[in-house]
Amino acid sequence: MTDQAARASARPVLVVSLTAGAVSGLFYSSLLLSAVFLVPAQIAFGRAGRAAGAGAAGVSAVVIAISLGLWMGRAGLFDPVALVTGIAVPVVLLGALILMNARFWDDRPEHYRLIAAAAIGALALAAVLVGIERNLVSAELIEKLFSAVSPATGVEGYEATATVAGVEAKEFAGQLMAVMVNSCAASIFMILGGSWRIGNRLSGPDSLGRERTCPIDDFRLPNAMIWIFLASWSAVAAAILLKVPQALSAIAWNAAIAAAMAYAAQGLGVATQLLKRWNMPRPLRIAMAATFALALMTPTAGTAVAVAVALLGITETWIPYRNPKGVGA
Protein backbone atom coordinates (compact mmCIF):
# COMPACT_ATOMS: atom_id res chain seq x y z
CA MET A 1 0.00 0.00 0.00
CA THR A 2 1.36 3.41 -0.99
CA ASP A 3 1.63 6.27 1.48
CA GLN A 4 -1.21 8.06 -0.29
CA ALA A 5 -3.47 4.98 -0.10
CA ALA A 6 -2.59 4.49 3.56
CA ARG A 7 -3.53 8.09 4.33
CA ALA A 8 -6.80 7.70 2.41
CA SER A 9 -7.76 4.53 4.32
CA ALA A 10 -6.92 6.14 7.66
CA ARG A 11 -9.03 9.23 6.93
CA PRO A 12 -12.46 7.59 7.55
CA VAL A 13 -11.19 6.16 10.84
CA LEU A 14 -10.02 9.60 11.92
CA VAL A 15 -13.34 11.20 10.95
CA VAL A 16 -15.33 8.55 12.82
CA SER A 17 -13.10 8.88 15.88
CA LEU A 18 -13.39 12.66 16.03
CA THR A 19 -17.13 12.73 15.34
CA ALA A 20 -18.15 9.91 17.65
CA GLY A 21 -15.77 11.07 20.38
CA ALA A 22 -17.06 14.64 20.28
CA VAL A 23 -20.69 13.48 20.45
CA SER A 24 -19.85 11.11 23.30
CA GLY A 25 -18.13 13.87 25.28
CA LEU A 26 -21.01 16.29 24.71
CA PHE A 27 -23.51 13.62 25.79
CA TYR A 28 -21.70 13.19 29.10
CA SER A 29 -21.38 16.93 29.63
CA SER A 30 -25.10 17.48 28.99
CA LEU A 31 -26.09 15.59 32.19
CA LEU A 32 -29.42 14.52 30.65
CA LEU A 33 -27.69 12.19 28.16
CA SER A 34 -24.76 11.20 30.35
CA ALA A 35 -26.12 7.67 30.91
CA VAL A 36 -25.76 6.90 27.18
CA PHE A 37 -22.48 8.72 26.51
CA LEU A 38 -20.73 5.43 25.69
CA VAL A 39 -23.12 4.64 22.82
CA PRO A 40 -21.45 6.90 20.18
CA ALA A 41 -18.03 5.43 21.04
CA GLN A 42 -19.42 1.91 20.71
CA ILE A 43 -20.95 2.80 17.35
CA ALA A 44 -17.43 3.76 16.26
CA PHE A 45 -16.18 0.36 17.43
CA GLY A 46 -18.97 -1.49 15.65
CA ARG A 47 -18.89 0.52 12.43
CA ALA A 48 -15.20 1.29 11.86
CA GLY A 49 -13.22 -1.09 14.09
CA ARG A 50 -11.08 -1.01 17.20
CA ALA A 51 -8.80 1.85 16.15
CA ALA A 52 -11.78 4.15 15.50
CA GLY A 53 -13.47 3.12 18.75
CA ALA A 54 -10.38 3.63 20.87
CA GLY A 55 -9.80 6.99 19.18
CA ALA A 56 -13.39 8.01 19.88
CA ALA A 57 -12.93 7.08 23.55
CA GLY A 58 -9.82 9.25 23.75
CA VAL A 59 -11.51 12.22 22.08
CA SER A 60 -14.49 11.80 24.41
CA ALA A 61 -12.22 11.96 27.47
CA VAL A 62 -10.62 15.17 26.21
CA VAL A 63 -14.00 16.80 25.49
CA ILE A 64 -15.27 15.81 28.95
CA ALA A 65 -12.17 17.22 30.63
CA ILE A 66 -12.49 20.54 28.78
CA SER A 67 -16.24 20.80 29.48
CA LEU A 68 -15.83 19.96 33.16
CA GLY A 69 -12.92 22.39 33.54
CA LEU A 70 -14.94 25.22 31.96
CA TRP A 71 -17.99 24.44 34.13
CA MET A 72 -15.93 24.33 37.31
CA GLY A 73 -14.28 27.60 36.38
CA ARG A 74 -17.61 29.35 35.83
CA ALA A 75 -18.98 27.92 39.11
CA GLY A 76 -15.89 29.03 41.03
CA LEU A 77 -15.04 25.40 41.94
CA PHE A 78 -11.97 24.84 39.77
CA ASP A 79 -9.25 22.78 41.37
CA PRO A 80 -6.77 20.50 39.54
CA VAL A 81 -7.31 17.59 41.93
CA ALA A 82 -11.08 17.97 41.67
CA LEU A 83 -10.83 18.07 37.86
CA VAL A 84 -8.76 14.87 37.70
CA THR A 85 -11.11 13.14 40.10
CA GLY A 86 -14.15 14.40 38.19
CA ILE A 87 -13.03 12.96 34.86
CA ALA A 88 -11.87 9.70 36.46
CA VAL A 89 -15.38 8.20 36.43
CA PRO A 90 -16.04 8.65 32.67
CA VAL A 91 -12.46 7.62 31.91
CA VAL A 92 -12.98 4.38 33.84
CA LEU A 93 -16.16 3.72 31.85
CA LEU A 94 -14.44 4.49 28.55
CA GLY A 95 -11.57 2.20 29.52
CA ALA A 96 -14.01 -0.59 30.37
CA LEU A 97 -15.63 -0.14 26.94
CA ILE A 98 -12.23 -0.45 25.24
CA LEU A 99 -11.54 -3.58 27.28
CA MET A 100 -14.88 -5.12 26.32
CA ASN A 101 -14.04 -4.60 22.64
CA ALA A 102 -10.53 -6.09 22.93
CA ARG A 103 -9.50 -8.71 20.38
CA PHE A 104 -9.08 -11.58 22.86
CA TRP A 105 -12.85 -11.48 23.62
CA ASP A 106 -13.86 -12.26 20.03
CA ASP A 107 -14.77 -15.90 20.75
CA ARG A 108 -16.39 -15.24 24.13
CA PRO A 109 -20.15 -14.79 24.72
CA GLU A 110 -21.41 -11.30 25.47
CA HIS A 111 -22.21 -11.92 29.13
CA TYR A 112 -18.71 -13.25 29.90
CA ARG A 113 -16.91 -10.24 28.47
CA LEU A 114 -19.41 -7.90 30.14
CA ILE A 115 -18.96 -9.46 33.59
CA ALA A 116 -15.16 -9.35 33.33
CA ALA A 117 -14.99 -5.77 31.99
CA ALA A 118 -17.54 -4.53 34.54
CA ALA A 119 -15.67 -6.20 37.42
CA ILE A 120 -12.35 -4.63 36.42
CA GLY A 121 -14.02 -1.26 35.89
CA ALA A 122 -15.72 -1.54 39.27
CA LEU A 123 -12.41 -2.05 41.04
CA ALA A 124 -11.02 1.05 39.37
CA LEU A 125 -14.17 3.04 40.09
CA ALA A 126 -14.14 1.92 43.74
CA ALA A 127 -10.67 3.41 44.08
CA VAL A 128 -11.96 6.66 42.55
CA LEU A 129 -14.91 6.77 44.95
CA VAL A 130 -12.62 6.26 47.92
CA GLY A 131 -10.50 9.16 46.70
CA ILE A 132 -13.56 11.35 46.29
CA GLU A 133 -14.81 10.48 49.76
CA ARG A 134 -11.47 11.20 51.42
CA ASN A 135 -10.41 14.29 49.52
CA LEU A 136 -13.33 16.09 47.92
CA VAL A 137 -16.65 15.31 49.53
CA SER A 138 -17.53 17.90 52.13
CA ALA A 139 -20.69 19.70 53.15
CA GLU A 140 -19.47 22.91 51.52
CA LEU A 141 -18.61 21.28 48.20
CA ILE A 142 -21.88 19.33 48.03
CA GLU A 143 -23.81 22.56 48.68
CA LYS A 144 -21.91 24.40 45.97
CA LEU A 145 -22.43 21.58 43.49
CA PHE A 146 -26.17 21.47 44.08
CA SER A 147 -26.42 25.23 43.84
CA ALA A 148 -24.45 25.26 40.58
CA VAL A 149 -26.41 22.42 38.98
CA SER A 150 -29.90 23.56 40.02
CA PRO A 151 -30.32 26.36 37.42
CA ALA A 152 -29.66 23.89 34.60
CA THR A 153 -31.77 21.04 35.91
CA GLY A 154 -34.70 22.83 37.53
CA VAL A 155 -33.86 21.44 40.96
CA GLU A 156 -34.63 23.97 43.66
CA GLY A 157 -31.11 23.77 45.02
CA TYR A 158 -29.19 22.03 47.75
CA GLU A 159 -31.04 23.60 50.67
CA ALA A 160 -34.45 22.44 49.38
CA THR A 161 -33.08 18.98 48.61
CA ALA A 162 -31.53 18.62 52.04
CA THR A 163 -34.69 19.91 53.73
CA VAL A 164 -36.87 17.41 51.88
CA ALA A 165 -34.48 14.61 52.71
CA GLY A 166 -34.36 15.73 56.32
CA VAL A 167 -30.59 15.48 56.57
CA GLU A 168 -27.63 17.81 56.94
CA ALA A 169 -25.09 18.33 54.17
CA LYS A 170 -22.44 16.08 55.66
CA GLU A 171 -24.94 13.29 56.32
CA PHE A 172 -26.37 13.67 52.81
CA ALA A 173 -22.88 13.35 51.32
CA GLY A 174 -22.26 10.19 53.36
CA GLN A 175 -25.54 8.65 52.22
CA LEU A 176 -24.80 9.56 48.61
CA MET A 177 -21.38 7.92 48.77
CA ALA A 178 -22.83 4.78 50.40
CA VAL A 179 -25.35 4.41 47.57
CA MET A 180 -22.63 4.90 44.96
CA VAL A 181 -20.34 2.31 46.57
CA ASN A 182 -23.15 -0.23 46.90
CA SER A 183 -24.14 0.15 43.26
CA CYS A 184 -20.95 1.14 41.39
CA ALA A 185 -20.34 -2.31 39.86
CA ALA A 186 -24.02 -2.74 39.01
CA SER A 187 -24.08 0.73 37.41
CA ILE A 188 -21.05 -0.09 35.27
CA PHE A 189 -22.66 -3.41 34.35
CA MET A 190 -25.85 -1.67 33.22
CA ILE A 191 -24.21 1.27 31.41
CA LEU A 192 -21.53 -0.86 29.75
CA GLY A 193 -23.84 -3.69 28.72
CA GLY A 194 -26.60 -1.40 27.49
CA SER A 195 -24.20 0.84 25.56
CA TRP A 196 -22.45 -2.15 24.00
CA ARG A 197 -25.71 -3.65 22.73
CA ILE A 198 -27.31 -0.37 21.62
CA GLY A 199 -24.13 0.88 19.95
CA ASN A 200 -23.60 -2.36 18.05
CA ARG A 201 -27.22 -2.53 16.92
CA LEU A 202 -26.97 1.07 15.66
CA SER A 203 -23.70 0.42 13.81
CA GLY A 204 -25.46 -0.48 10.56
CA PRO A 205 -26.88 -3.60 8.89
CA ASP A 206 -23.57 -4.76 7.41
CA SER A 207 -21.31 -3.78 10.29
CA LEU A 208 -19.27 -6.08 12.49
CA GLY A 209 -21.00 -4.64 15.54
CA ARG A 210 -24.42 -5.69 14.26
CA GLU A 211 -23.12 -9.19 13.53
CA ARG A 212 -21.76 -9.57 17.06
CA THR A 213 -25.00 -8.60 18.81
CA CYS A 214 -28.27 -10.49 18.54
CA PRO A 215 -31.60 -8.63 18.67
CA ILE A 216 -32.93 -8.12 22.19
CA ASP A 217 -35.79 -10.56 21.56
CA ASP A 218 -33.21 -13.34 21.04
CA PHE A 219 -31.17 -12.49 24.14
CA ARG A 220 -30.99 -15.33 26.69
CA LEU A 221 -28.83 -15.97 29.73
CA PRO A 222 -27.43 -19.42 30.53
CA ASN A 223 -29.73 -21.39 32.82
CA ALA A 224 -26.89 -21.67 35.35
CA MET A 225 -27.10 -17.88 35.85
CA ILE A 226 -30.10 -18.42 38.12
CA TRP A 227 -27.79 -19.82 40.81
CA ILE A 228 -25.70 -16.64 40.73
CA PHE A 229 -28.88 -14.60 41.08
CA LEU A 230 -30.14 -16.65 44.04
CA ALA A 231 -26.73 -16.72 45.74
CA SER A 232 -26.20 -12.96 45.39
CA TRP A 233 -29.58 -12.04 46.88
CA SER A 234 -29.08 -14.58 49.65
CA ALA A 235 -25.78 -12.83 50.38
CA VAL A 236 -27.63 -9.49 50.57
CA ALA A 237 -30.08 -10.94 53.08
CA ALA A 238 -27.22 -12.34 55.14
CA ALA A 239 -25.37 -9.01 55.01
CA ILE A 240 -28.44 -7.17 56.35
CA LEU A 241 -29.21 -9.69 59.09
CA LEU A 242 -25.62 -10.23 60.23
CA LYS A 243 -24.52 -6.59 59.80
CA VAL A 244 -21.32 -7.53 57.98
CA PRO A 245 -18.58 -4.95 57.18
CA GLN A 246 -19.39 -2.37 54.53
CA ALA A 247 -16.99 -3.85 51.97
CA LEU A 248 -18.69 -7.27 52.08
CA SER A 249 -22.12 -5.68 52.00
CA ALA A 250 -21.15 -3.61 48.95
CA ILE A 251 -19.94 -6.72 47.11
CA ALA A 252 -23.22 -8.52 47.84
CA TRP A 253 -25.38 -5.59 46.76
CA ASN A 254 -23.44 -4.99 43.54
CA ALA A 255 -23.60 -8.66 42.53
CA ALA A 256 -27.31 -8.88 43.32
CA ILE A 257 -28.27 -5.70 41.46
CA ALA A 258 -26.16 -6.68 38.44
CA ALA A 259 -27.79 -10.12 38.32
CA ALA A 260 -31.24 -8.54 38.50
CA MET A 261 -30.33 -6.17 35.65
CA ALA A 262 -29.18 -9.10 33.51
CA TYR A 263 -32.53 -10.82 34.02
CA ALA A 264 -34.33 -7.54 33.30
CA ALA A 265 -32.61 -7.53 29.89
CA GLN A 266 -33.80 -11.10 29.31
CA GLY A 267 -37.29 -10.12 30.44
CA LEU A 268 -37.27 -7.26 27.96
CA GLY A 269 -36.37 -9.78 25.26
CA VAL A 270 -39.27 -12.01 26.29
CA ALA A 271 -41.71 -9.09 26.22
CA THR A 272 -40.45 -7.93 22.81
CA GLN A 273 -40.80 -11.36 21.22
CA LEU A 274 -44.26 -11.91 22.70
CA LEU A 275 -45.43 -8.58 21.31
CA LYS A 276 -44.11 -9.57 17.88
CA ARG A 277 -45.79 -12.98 18.14
CA TRP A 278 -49.08 -11.27 18.92
CA ASN A 279 -48.63 -9.18 15.72
CA MET A 280 -48.70 -5.90 17.59
CA PRO A 281 -47.95 -3.04 15.14
CA ARG A 282 -44.45 -1.62 15.33
CA PRO A 283 -45.60 1.96 16.16
CA LEU A 284 -47.58 0.61 19.10
CA ARG A 285 -44.57 -1.40 20.33
CA ILE A 286 -42.42 1.74 20.14
CA ALA A 287 -45.05 3.71 22.05
CA MET A 288 -45.15 1.05 24.78
CA ALA A 289 -41.34 1.05 25.01
CA ALA A 290 -41.35 4.85 25.35
CA THR A 291 -43.98 4.59 28.09
CA PHE A 292 -41.86 2.07 29.99
CA ALA A 293 -38.80 4.29 29.59
CA LEU A 294 -40.69 7.27 31.01
CA ALA A 295 -41.98 5.11 33.88
CA LEU A 296 -38.40 4.20 34.80
CA MET A 297 -37.71 7.88 35.47
CA THR A 298 -40.10 7.94 38.43
CA PRO A 299 -39.08 6.04 41.59
CA THR A 300 -42.33 4.18 42.30
CA ALA A 301 -43.40 3.32 38.76
CA GLY A 302 -39.80 2.71 37.70
CA THR A 303 -39.24 0.21 40.49
CA ALA A 304 -42.47 -1.62 39.65
CA VAL A 305 -41.61 -1.85 35.95
CA ALA A 306 -38.03 -2.95 36.64
CA VAL A 307 -39.17 -5.67 39.07
CA ALA A 308 -41.86 -6.91 36.68
CA VAL A 309 -39.46 -7.15 33.72
CA ALA A 310 -36.78 -8.85 35.84
CA LEU A 311 -39.33 -11.40 37.11
CA LEU A 312 -40.33 -12.13 33.53
CA GLY A 313 -36.71 -12.93 32.72
CA ILE A 314 -36.19 -14.98 35.90
CA THR A 315 -39.28 -17.12 35.41
CA GLU A 316 -38.21 -17.97 31.86
CA THR A 317 -35.71 -20.31 33.53
CA TRP A 318 -38.70 -22.61 34.18
CA ILE A 319 -41.42 -21.32 31.83
CA PRO A 320 -40.54 -21.47 28.09
CA TYR A 321 -42.20 -18.22 27.03
CA ARG A 322 -40.35 -18.02 23.71
CA ASN A 323 -39.69 -21.69 23.00
CA PRO A 324 -42.26 -24.39 23.74
CA LYS A 325 -39.47 -26.94 24.03
CA GLY A 326 -37.64 -25.00 26.74
CA VAL A 327 -34.85 -22.49 26.86
CA GLY A 328 -31.43 -23.96 26.35
CA ALA A 329 -28.22 -22.21 27.30
C-alpha positions in Angstrom: 0.0 0.0 0.0 1.4 3.4 -1.0 1.6 6.3 1.5 -1.2 8.1 -0.3 -3.5 5.0 -0.1 -2.6 4.5 3.6 -3.5 8.1 4.3 -6.8 7.7 2.4 -7.8 4.5 4.3 -6.9 6.1 7.7 -9.0 9.2 6.9 -12.5 7.6 7.5 -11.2 6.2 10.8 -10.0 9.6 11.9 -13.3 11.2 11.0 -15.3 8.5 12.8 -13.1 8.9 15.9 -13.4 12.7 16.0 -17.1 12.7 15.3 -18.2 9.9 17.6 -15.8 11.1 20.4 -17.1 14.6 20.3 -20.7 13.5 20.4 -19.8 11.1 23.3 -18.1 13.9 25.3 -21.0 16.3 24.7 -23.5 13.6 25.8 -21.7 13.2 29.1 -21.4 16.9 29.6 -25.1 17.5 29.0 -26.1 15.6 32.2 -29.4 14.5 30.6 -27.7 12.2 28.2 -24.8 11.2 30.4 -26.1 7.7 30.9 -25.8 6.9 27.2 -22.5 8.7 26.5 -20.7 5.4 25.7 -23.1 4.6 22.8 -21.5 6.9 20.2 -18.0 5.4 21.0 -19.4 1.9 20.7 -20.9 2.8 17.3 -17.4 3.8 16.3 -16.2 0.4 17.4 -19.0 -1.5 15.6 -18.9 0.5 12.4 -15.2 1.3 11.9 -13.2 -1.1 14.1 -11.1 -1.0 17.2 -8.8 1.8 16.1 -11.8 4.1 15.5 -13.5 3.1 18.7 -10.4 3.6 20.9 -9.8 7.0 19.2 -13.4 8.0 19.9 -12.9 7.1 23.5 -9.8 9.3 23.7 -11.5 12.2 22.1 -14.5 11.8 24.4 -12.2 12.0 27.5 -10.6 15.2 26.2 -14.0 16.8 25.5 -15.3 15.8 28.9 -12.2 17.2 30.6 -12.5 20.5 28.8 -16.2 20.8 29.5 -15.8 20.0 33.2 -12.9 22.4 33.5 -14.9 25.2 32.0 -18.0 24.4 34.1 -15.9 24.3 37.3 -14.3 27.6 36.4 -17.6 29.3 35.8 -19.0 27.9 39.1 -15.9 29.0 41.0 -15.0 25.4 41.9 -12.0 24.8 39.8 -9.2 22.8 41.4 -6.8 20.5 39.5 -7.3 17.6 41.9 -11.1 18.0 41.7 -10.8 18.1 37.9 -8.8 14.9 37.7 -11.1 13.1 40.1 -14.1 14.4 38.2 -13.0 13.0 34.9 -11.9 9.7 36.5 -15.4 8.2 36.4 -16.0 8.7 32.7 -12.5 7.6 31.9 -13.0 4.4 33.8 -16.2 3.7 31.9 -14.4 4.5 28.5 -11.6 2.2 29.5 -14.0 -0.6 30.4 -15.6 -0.1 26.9 -12.2 -0.5 25.2 -11.5 -3.6 27.3 -14.9 -5.1 26.3 -14.0 -4.6 22.6 -10.5 -6.1 22.9 -9.5 -8.7 20.4 -9.1 -11.6 22.9 -12.8 -11.5 23.6 -13.9 -12.3 20.0 -14.8 -15.9 20.8 -16.4 -15.2 24.1 -20.1 -14.8 24.7 -21.4 -11.3 25.5 -22.2 -11.9 29.1 -18.7 -13.2 29.9 -16.9 -10.2 28.5 -19.4 -7.9 30.1 -19.0 -9.5 33.6 -15.2 -9.3 33.3 -15.0 -5.8 32.0 -17.5 -4.5 34.5 -15.7 -6.2 37.4 -12.4 -4.6 36.4 -14.0 -1.3 35.9 -15.7 -1.5 39.3 -12.4 -2.0 41.0 -11.0 1.0 39.4 -14.2 3.0 40.1 -14.1 1.9 43.7 -10.7 3.4 44.1 -12.0 6.7 42.5 -14.9 6.8 45.0 -12.6 6.3 47.9 -10.5 9.2 46.7 -13.6 11.3 46.3 -14.8 10.5 49.8 -11.5 11.2 51.4 -10.4 14.3 49.5 -13.3 16.1 47.9 -16.6 15.3 49.5 -17.5 17.9 52.1 -20.7 19.7 53.2 -19.5 22.9 51.5 -18.6 21.3 48.2 -21.9 19.3 48.0 -23.8 22.6 48.7 -21.9 24.4 46.0 -22.4 21.6 43.5 -26.2 21.5 44.1 -26.4 25.2 43.8 -24.5 25.3 40.6 -26.4 22.4 39.0 -29.9 23.6 40.0 -30.3 26.4 37.4 -29.7 23.9 34.6 -31.8 21.0 35.9 -34.7 22.8 37.5 -33.9 21.4 41.0 -34.6 24.0 43.7 -31.1 23.8 45.0 -29.2 22.0 47.7 -31.0 23.6 50.7 -34.4 22.4 49.4 -33.1 19.0 48.6 -31.5 18.6 52.0 -34.7 19.9 53.7 -36.9 17.4 51.9 -34.5 14.6 52.7 -34.4 15.7 56.3 -30.6 15.5 56.6 -27.6 17.8 56.9 -25.1 18.3 54.2 -22.4 16.1 55.7 -24.9 13.3 56.3 -26.4 13.7 52.8 -22.9 13.4 51.3 -22.3 10.2 53.4 -25.5 8.7 52.2 -24.8 9.6 48.6 -21.4 7.9 48.8 -22.8 4.8 50.4 -25.4 4.4 47.6 -22.6 4.9 45.0 -20.3 2.3 46.6 -23.2 -0.2 46.9 -24.1 0.1 43.3 -20.9 1.1 41.4 -20.3 -2.3 39.9 -24.0 -2.7 39.0 -24.1 0.7 37.4 -21.0 -0.1 35.3 -22.7 -3.4 34.3 -25.9 -1.7 33.2 -24.2 1.3 31.4 -21.5 -0.9 29.7 -23.8 -3.7 28.7 -26.6 -1.4 27.5 -24.2 0.8 25.6 -22.4 -2.2 24.0 -25.7 -3.7 22.7 -27.3 -0.4 21.6 -24.1 0.9 20.0 -23.6 -2.4 18.1 -27.2 -2.5 16.9 -27.0 1.1 15.7 -23.7 0.4 13.8 -25.5 -0.5 10.6 -26.9 -3.6 8.9 -23.6 -4.8 7.4 -21.3 -3.8 10.3 -19.3 -6.1 12.5 -21.0 -4.6 15.5 -24.4 -5.7 14.3 -23.1 -9.2 13.5 -21.8 -9.6 17.1 -25.0 -8.6 18.8 -28.3 -10.5 18.5 -31.6 -8.6 18.7 -32.9 -8.1 22.2 -35.8 -10.6 21.6 -33.2 -13.3 21.0 -31.2 -12.5 24.1 -31.0 -15.3 26.7 -28.8 -16.0 29.7 -27.4 -19.4 30.5 -29.7 -21.4 32.8 -26.9 -21.7 35.3 -27.1 -17.9 35.8 -30.1 -18.4 38.1 -27.8 -19.8 40.8 -25.7 -16.6 40.7 -28.9 -14.6 41.1 -30.1 -16.6 44.0 -26.7 -16.7 45.7 -26.2 -13.0 45.4 -29.6 -12.0 46.9 -29.1 -14.6 49.7 -25.8 -12.8 50.4 -27.6 -9.5 50.6 -30.1 -10.9 53.1 -27.2 -12.3 55.1 -25.4 -9.0 55.0 -28.4 -7.2 56.3 -29.2 -9.7 59.1 -25.6 -10.2 60.2 -24.5 -6.6 59.8 -21.3 -7.5 58.0 -18.6 -5.0 57.2 -19.4 -2.4 54.5 -17.0 -3.9 52.0 -18.7 -7.3 52.1 -22.1 -5.7 52.0 -21.1 -3.6 48.9 -19.9 -6.7 47.1 -23.2 -8.5 47.8 -25.4 -5.6 46.8 -23.4 -5.0 43.5 -23.6 -8.7 42.5 -27.3 -8.9 43.3 -28.3 -5.7 41.5 -26.2 -6.7 38.4 -27.8 -10.1 38.3 -31.2 -8.5 38.5 -30.3 -6.2 35.6 -29.2 -9.1 33.5 -32.5 -10.8 34.0 -34.3 -7.5 33.3 -32.6 -7.5 29.9 -33.8 -11.1 29.3 -37.3 -10.1 30.4 -37.3 -7.3 28.0 -36.4 -9.8 25.3 -39.3 -12.0 26.3 -41.7 -9.1 26.2 -40.4 -7.9 22.8 -40.8 -11.4 21.2 -44.3 -11.9 22.7 -45.4 -8.6 21.3 -44.1 -9.6 17.9 -45.8 -13.0 18.1 -49.1 -11.3 18.9 -48.6 -9.2 15.7 -48.7 -5.9 17.6 -48.0 -3.0 15.1 -44.4 -1.6 15.3 -45.6 2.0 16.2 -47.6 0.6 19.1 -44.6 -1.4 20.3 -42.4 1.7 20.1 -45.0 3.7 22.0 -45.1 1.1 24.8 -41.3 1.0 25.0 -41.4 4.8 25.3 -44.0 4.6 28.1 -41.9 2.1 30.0 -38.8 4.3 29.6 -40.7 7.3 31.0 -42.0 5.1 33.9 -38.4 4.2 34.8 -37.7 7.9 35.5 -40.1 7.9 38.4 -39.1 6.0 41.6 -42.3 4.2 42.3 -43.4 3.3 38.8 -39.8 2.7 37.7 -39.2 0.2 40.5 -42.5 -1.6 39.7 -41.6 -1.8 35.9 -38.0 -3.0 36.6 -39.2 -5.7 39.1 -41.9 -6.9 36.7 -39.5 -7.1 33.7 -36.8 -8.9 35.8 -39.3 -11.4 37.1 -40.3 -12.1 33.5 -36.7 -12.9 32.7 -36.2 -15.0 35.9 -39.3 -17.1 35.4 -38.2 -18.0 31.9 -35.7 -20.3 33.5 -38.7 -22.6 34.2 -41.4 -21.3 31.8 -40.5 -21.5 28.1 -42.2 -18.2 27.0 -40.3 -18.0 23.7 -39.7 -21.7 23.0 -42.3 -24.4 23.7 -39.5 -26.9 24.0 -37.6 -25.0 26.7 -34.9 -22.5 26.9 -31.4 -24.0 26.4 -28.2 -22.2 27.3 
